[in-house]
Amino acid sequence: MVMRFPSTGFTRRRLLGGSALALFALLGARRVALAQAQMAKDVAHYQDKPKGDQSCDKCRFFKPPKSCQLVAGDISAEGWCTFFNPKS
């Protein structure tokens, strides 16, 4: 049995599918906006020294010679923050 909404022609499946698509699009847009915004070093718990074998020059967000996609200001290649994500 297919449930139809009166005078719209929508089925429940079509409505839920569209809602899920809109939700994924919204979350994707939010992720892009967050990636474009840079945060303060103290918020990211940035330090000028590596943490073990993790350092900014090994992170996917590091932009040589001394910047980062996520953290504002000058970034040391030997630094580290909580958003460390190794390059693939």
Order of alpha helices (4+ residues) and beta strands (2+ residues): alpha-beta-beta
